[in-house]
Structure formats: C-alpha cells, structure tokens
Amino acid sequence: MGKRLDGSSLFTGINAGLTNTFSLLSSQYKDGITIDNINKALSNSNVINTAYGATFSSYLTSNFNNFDKNRDGKISADEVQAYMNNIATQGLTREQITMLGSANGMTNSLQETVLAHFDDIDTNHDGKVTNQEISMYGINSQREKQKIADINRRVNNMSLFYGGDSSDKYEGSIMDYRYMDDES
C-alpha cells in the first residue's frame, strides 16, 4: 500500500512561508509592514532574494486587506496569526494551493493530487479544503484501493480453485476513478 494522502505538510509549509516572510519584512521595515514596504521589498533583491520570499510577499500584497483587519494600513504579527488560524480551520482555496503550495516545498505530487481531486476532497463544497478533508480523502482512497485488491485476490483464488483463467483482474467500477492517483 502506498503512502496515505495527508495535507498537514501543505498547511505547515504555508504557515511557515507566510510567518517567515512576515518576520523578514518586519526586520527590514521598522515602520511596519505596509503595502508600500512589501512592494519595496519585492523590487529589492537584497531584501527578498529568493523566489520563496517573493511568492509569499506577492501573496501578502495581493491579499493585504484580508490580513489588515483593523484597516490601519499595516499588517501586524497578530493579524498574520489570525489569518493563519483561519486557514487552519477554514481551509485553503484552489488559488491558495496553486500560488503558495509549490513555494512552501510541498511535493508536486501532493499539490497535483489535491488540485486534481479538489472537488471530491471538498466534501462540504465551500470552495476550500481542510487538512481533515484531505486526510479523509486519503483514507477513502486507500479503502477503495484495498477493496479492489481484495476483489482481485478473490477472483484469482476462485480462478485457481475452479480452473479458470487467473489473468482476469477486476478493474473496478466507473466510480472508482475518483480515488485513483499516480501511485496506483
């Protein structure tokens, strides 16, 4: 059996990326993390010298109002933490996974699997996937794979007992496709 799908690395990586980028920007701009300071950092390779930092800084810029809840024109550490808590409980959108997923070091296969099966993983259909939804999808995927393996074993055992062709394999139903991934 392959490794079960788990999204905790996705959430942990995005949290670390946003937190680290915020810390880097905070150390550079004592007057606070403003939209202007983020844009200055993006144009200054001495401040943001990696694609990783640039990706998260760009995300902070494009989502500035989602972070700056008190509308003072600055993002505080508390606002970043509140945003991360919201992501942890409410989940990630397809766009967040696309933009931040590969930047956080998440494996391409995890990102591709989550994006390819996003609608199946998003069981409450709110446009976001939580770590729990990703994990449950992984459990259901493993269960379906095991069911197919068990049926194949029974078919092969019956064929051996009755003298039939043991090359017959159960290929699953049309509904099984949604649980298949690149590891099958």
Secondary structure, 3 states (H helix, E strand, C coil): CCCCCCCHHHHHHHHHHHHHHHHHHHHHCCCCECHHHHHHHHHCCCCCCCHHHHHHHHHHHHCHHHHCCCCCCCECHHHHHHHHHHHHHHCEEHHHHHHHCHHHCCCHHHHHHHHHCHHHHCCCCCCEECHHHHHHHHHHHHHHHHHHHHHHHHHHHHHHHHCCCCCCCCCCCHHHHHHCCCCC
